[in-house]
Amino acid sequence: MAGWVIAWYGFTSFLLGLLLFWPLRKLILGLSINRHQRRVRADIDDVDRERLRQRVTWVAAFIAMTFAFLYNHFIFFRSSG
């Protein structure tokens, strides 16, 4: 396969992953904070919020990049038969 196709696949997958990362992180962070507040039945403090934000960042990055590479793989390399 041509080298430019592989490079384009990688670039567009990474770009799609970045575009999906920000709203996904915000969504997961909101759900995590609400779940934490419901468990402890109190408002969340800054230490817990930062701990949740760090955990959510890694989870959102993993989900966004995995989805982006799998989606692009399906689009780029699907069989025509």
C-alpha positions in Angstrom: 0.0 0.0 0.0 1.2 3.5 -0.7 3.1 5.3 2.1 1.0 8.4 1.8 -2.2 6.4 2.5 -0.7 5.1 5.7 0.5 8.6 6.7 -2.9 10.1 5.8 -4.7 7.3 7.8 -2.5 8.1 10.9 -2.9 11.8 10.6 -6.7 11.8 10.1 -7.1 9.2 12.9 -5.1 11.3 15.3 -7.0 14.5 14.3 -10.4 12.8 14.8 -9.2 11.5 18.2 -8.3 15.0 19.2 -11.6 16.4 18.0 -13.5 13.7 20.0 -11.4 14.0 23.1 -12.6 17.4 24.4 -16.4 16.9 24.4 -15.9 13.3 25.5 -13.8 14.4 28.5 -16.3 17.0 29.4 -19.2 14.5 29.2 -17.4 11.8 31.3 -16.2 14.4 33.8 -19.8 15.6 34.4 -21.1 12.1 34.8 -18.3 11.2 37.2 -18.8 14.3 39.3 -22.6 13.7 39.5 -22.0 10.1 40.5 -19.5 11.1 43.2 -21.8 13.8 44.6 -24.6 11.3 44.7 -22.5 8.7 46.6 -21.2 11.1 49.3 -24.3 13.2 49.3 -22.3 16.4 49.4 -20.6 18.9 47.0 -17.3 17.9 45.6 -14.1 19.6 46.8 -11.2 20.8 44.6 -9.0 17.9 45.5 -11.6 15.3 44.5 -12.4 17.3 41.3 -8.8 17.3 40.3 -8.4 13.6 41.0 -11.4 12.8 38.9 -10.2 15.2 36.1 -6.9 13.3 35.9 -8.6 9.9 35.7 -11.2 11.1 33.2 -8.5 12.6 31.0 -6.8 9.2 30.5 -10.0 7.4 30.0 -11.3 9.9 27.5 -8.0 9.9 25.6 -8.1 6.1 25.4 -11.7 5.9 24.2 -11.4 8.8 21.7 -8.2 7.5 20.1 -9.4 3.9 20.0 -12.6 4.9 18.4 -10.9 7.2 15.9 -8.4 4.6 14.7 -11.0 1.9 14.5 -13.5 4.1 12.6 -10.8 5.3 10.2 -9.6 1.7 9.7 -13.1 0.8 8.7 -13.5 3.7 6.3 -10.0 3.5 4.7 -9.5 -0.3 4.5 -13.0 -1.7 4.1 -13.3 -4.4 1.5 -15.2 -3.5 -1.6 -16.5 -7.1 -2.1 
